Amino acid sequence: MIRRMLERWGPRARRVGDDAAVITGPGERLLVVSTDTSVENVHFRKDWLTPEEIGYRAATAALSDLAAMGARPLGILAALTIPGHWRESMDSIADGIGDAAASANAPILGGDMSGGTELSLTFTVLGTAHAPLFRSGARPGDKVYLTGRLGGPGAALRSLELGREPRALHRDRFARPVARIREAVWLAGHGATAAIDISDGLAGDLGHVAAASGAGIHVELERVPLVDGVSPSDALRSGEEYELIVTSPVDFDTAAFESLFGVPLTEIGLVGDGSPGVSLTLGGEHVEAPPGYLHFKQ
């Protein structure tokens, strides 16, 4: 659908395809802008999260797009569609949005509000960067690194869908994700060449990097750090992680990274010169990559 829209727009659309748009302006720093929407019964359900968690999680998802570009936040614009039955929860939703903004040092600058039939939270996030990290920057020979541990959000979602209470650790990763902004700025400053945040699953999002860079990417799943109680195959399917995948021709000081940020940075694979795509192995055996999240198939 996006490709068809871009074909219709032709020269009226420019440089579309990364986690955020990069706008050239005066001075050395570039303006980085992204918009992200969270819709009731598509991205969340009322009985799974508190109103505060819904606001926090939606704003964090948008801020994570700045992290994926290695950008420092300037601020947030919030466009909220509020059904009548949600109005009594708006104070708590606003508190969650404010918590996410404060955690990223991204002041709320304005926005819009409308009535509607389902709760919808749309955030436009603005940031700056000297040298943004694009999906197209991976080159053969680059190593592939991952921040944090995977699998918690997927495990929580499976429990919720079965009507079970998730483990506390899994639920926390689902309800209170972290936009890895400080980590991304560090990685960009230490030699990263490409980046993306994991919103639709490890394989699906790596596929975007592979396609944009015209490169093959190989990942050894046994090297992927996991949240307790999660298998490699479960972690592979887990979306809305908001951890970062980056590529780099230089070796990162992973011990220094973990000491500074309190989360691991792990080398999980390598960029090759084969056909664009992602290959996965577990213990030397090929693993079929699951599809990424598709809104219109849910």
Beta strands, then each sheet from edge to edge (+ up, - down):
strand 1: 21-23
strand 2: 30-39
strand 3: 72-82
strand 4: 108-115
strand 5: 120-129
strand 6: 143-147
strand 7: 194-197
strand 8: 216-220
strand 9: 244-248
strand 10: 265-272
strand 11: 277-282
strand 12: 285-287
sheet 1: 1+ 2- 5+ 3- 4-
sheet 2: 7+ 9- 6+ 10- 8+ 11+ 12-
end
